[in-house]
Each structure stands twice: as structure tokens, then as C-alpha cells.
């Protein structure tokens, strides 16, 4: 039986068992290194944006930036959980990112409506004292959006309804028998799958940062910063999924 005094030894056991992506012969080395690097670049961009371009952030951008920030943390989670063979947890984060992308894309499609909604939510928060377990109006609004968009996508293309179900079964449902065998030991195929999903959503987040500030006074700055992430992704992928269709133009502009 381990005790808290064995903490360092236990941590070392986990470090030794984790994947080493510095090994040039590792099967998924490029995907892993691209995911971590692209995610760090997204994180650094967000930090720099907040410190130096705060006045350029308007009410029409605030909700998108909140969710995109959560997306970056999810990408970091995928990398570290994959490195430690926690594949089912990775799939849970991938489903989260799929939902997040659909919602942020919709917020950017309707920026004037997004701005009005944000202003309503901000006023509501100032006027009402919500407890830590109370559901906020913004949560209800975004939750409704997510369900609608997920349904629309499944009706538009059966493949994506099936993909969402697969992500849910592998990453979110404890009763799914297949997911019980996913974790604990290295699986080359599953590792490649979750890492490639992570890289895809790094592109998706970069694209939505561009969409968020399209036609703003920092449009060019954001595009130039996100080009680096997009190039990193395209070096791993020959082509990207169809659900990114309206954002694929950013990749085609890299030359």
C-alpha cells in the first residue's frame, strides 16, 4: 500500500511510463510535437493579445474569447492525457472542442446578435446576485445553441452525427464497454487518432480567432499571428475535415 510519503516515487513511475516524443522513431512523434507547439503558440498569442490589444476587444468579441480560451486548455489536456495513455479522457475533451467550435463559429456568424446578447448577460450579472451553483442565462443560451447546431450538423451530414456519437461513447459514457479497454497502455492507432483530432482543433481555434477579429483594427495582426499555427497544422495534414469547410480558406492563403 502506497502512502503520501511515497508521492515522489509514484510520480516517477508515471513519468517513466509516459510516451517520449523526443524519440525520432516514435510512430506519432510529428503529431504530438505539432499539437503541443501549436497549442503553446495559441496560448502565447492569447496572453499577448490580452496584455497589448485589450482596447481592441469589443463586446462583439468577448463571448468568443471566453470560449476560445477554454479550448486552448482542452488542447493542452489532450496532449498530456495522451502522453499518459488516458485515451478515453482525450475523447471527452475532443467532444468538448467539437461543441466549442460549433458554438464559436455561430457566434462569429452573427456578431451583432452576439454583441447584444453579451451586453444583456453583462447587465443581468450586474443586477442579479447568482450563487455558485445557479445556472447563468448565458449558459442556457449557449447550451441551446449547442444542441441546435449539433442537430443541424447531423442532419446535414450523417457522418458527423456518427462521429459525435463515437466521441461520446469513447470519452463520456462510463457504460460503454469499448472505452473500458482504451486506457493504461500505449495504443498506436488510438494515440494517432486523438493527436490528429487535437491538431485539427488547433487549426479550428486559430481560424476562429481570425473570424472573431475579422474587419477589426487588429485584423491583420491576428491573421499574421495565426498563420504560424495554420502552417504547423498543414505540415501534418494533407487535407482537413469537411466540417471546417468555411474556414479552410485560411489554409489555402498560406503560400
N, C-alpha and C positions, 0 to 999 in steps of 0.2 A: 504494500500500500504506500503510495507516494504521500508526502506531506508538503506543506508550503515551504519548508526548508529545502526541498528538492527543486524549487522553481527553476533555477538556472540550468540544472541538468535536464529537466523536461523540455525547456525551451531549446536547448541544444539538440535534443533528439529530433524535434520538429524541423529545425534548421538543416540538419543533416539529411532528412528525408525529402526536403523540398527540392524542386527542379532547379538545375543550374543552367540558366540561359546564356551564360558566358561560354559554354561549351560549343565549339564550332560545329560539332557533329550532331547537335541536338535537332531532332526532327522538326520542331516548331519554333526554332530559335528566332527566325525573322519575324514571325507573327507576334511572339512575346515581346521582343525588343521594340517593335514598332508600336505596340499597344502602350507600353509604359512610357516611351518617349513622346508619343503624340498626346497622351493624357497629361504628362508634365507640361508640355507646351500649352495646352488648353488652360491648365491651372495657372501657369505664369502669366498668360495673356489676361485671364480674368483678374488676377491680382493687380497687374499693371493698369488695366482699364479702370478699376475702382480708384486707384491712387492718383491717376493723372488725367482721366477724362470724365470724372464724376459729373461736371456741369452739362455734359452732352447727353447724359442719361435722363430721358423724359418719362412721363407717366406711361407712354405707349410702349416703353421698353421694360418696365420694372418686373412685370409678371414673368416675362420670358427669361430674364436674367436670374430670377429666383430658381426657376426650374432647371435652367441650363447648369447652374452651379451644382445642383443636386446630381445632375447627370455626370459631371466630372468625378464626383466622389464615387459614383457607381462604377465608373470605368476603372478607377484605382482598385476598387473592391474585387472586380473580376480578375485583374492581374494577380493580386496577392492570393486570392482563394484558389485560382487555377494553379499557381505555383505550388500550392499545398494540397492539390488533388481534391479540392472541395467542389466538384463539378456541378452538383445539383444546386448548390448555393449560387454558383455563377449563373445558371439558367434563370434563377429567380431575379437576379439583377438585370439580366438581358431582357426579360419580360418587362421589368420596370422601365428600362431605357426605350423599349418599343412604345410603351404607353406615353412616356415623356416626349418622345419625338413627335408622335401624332398630335399631342396637345399643343406643343410649342409651335409646330408648323401651322396649326389652325389659328393660334393667337397672332401669328405674323401675317396670316392671310387677311385678317380683319383688324388692322391696327387701331383704327378709330374706335371700333367697338371695344377692343381690349383696353384702350386708354380710359374710356368711360367706365368700364367695369372696375378697373383698378381704382379710379377715383371714388366710386361708390363704396368699394370694400374698405378703402382707407378711411373714409368718413365714418363708416359703420364701426370700425375698430376704435375710432376716437370717441364715439358716442356710447358705446356699449362695453361693459366690463365682462369679457369672456373668461371663464375659468379654464384651467389647463386641459380639461377633458371635454370641453364644449367644441362642437363642430362649427367651424367658421363658415360664413356664407361663401367665401372664395373656394373653400374645399368642396362644398356642394356643387358649385358652378363648374369647377374643373372636373369633378367626378362625373357629372352629367355629360360634359363634353367628351370625356374619355370613352364612356360607354357608347355614345353615339358614333364616334369616329371609328372605334373598333368594329362596330356592327357594319358601318358603311364600307370599311375596307374588306371585310369578309364577304359582303355581298358583291363587291366589285371584282374580287379575285379570290376564288375558293382556296388557292394555295396559301394565302396569308391567314385565312381563318384556321387552316390546318396547322400552320406554323405557330400561331398563337397558342393553340391547344397543346402542341408539343412542348412549347416553352413552359406552359403552366403545369403540365403533367410532370415534367422533369424537374422543375425548380420550385414549385409552390404547393404541391399536393402530397402530404405525407402518406396518403393511402396508395399511391402509385407504386406498384411493385418494381417496375424497371428502375426507378430512381434510387431504390434501396441498394442497388449494386453499383452505383456510379462512383462512389467516393472511397477515398482511403488509399488507393493505389494508382500509379500512373497509367493513363489510358491515352495512347497517342491520338486516336481518332476523336475522342471526346475533347481532349485538350485543344486540338486544332479547331474544332467546331466553336468552342467558347471564345478562344482567342480571336478567331476571324470575325465572330459576331461583335466582339469588343472593338476591333479595328473599324468595322462598318459603322458602329455608332459613334466612334470618334469623328469620322467624316460627317455623320449626321449632325452632331453638335456643332462642329466647325461651320457647316453650311447654315445652320440656324442662327449662329452668331452673325453671320453676314446678312441673313434675312432681317434680323432684328434691327440692324443699323443701316439697312438699305435706305438711300436717299437722305441720310442724316449728315451732319457736318463731319462725322468721323467715318463715313462710309469707306473711303479709300484706305484709311489706316487699318480698319478691321479686315478688309479684304486682303491686304498685304500680309497681315499677321496670320490669317487663317490659311493663306496659300501654302505656308510651310507644312501645316498639318495635312492638308489635302494631298500634297505631293508625297508625303510619307505613306499615306494610305494607298495611293495609286501605285506605288512601287511594290506593294504586296498583292494588290488585286488587279487583274486584267479588266474586270467589269464589276459593277456594283448592283445590288438588287433593284428590282423594278419599283419597289415601294419608295425608293429615293428619287424617283423619276424627275420630279420638278426641281431637284437640287443637283442633278448630275451635270448641269451646265457649268458649275464651278470647276469640276474636274476637266471639262473639255477646254476651259480657258487657260489651263496651265500648259505652257509650251515653251 
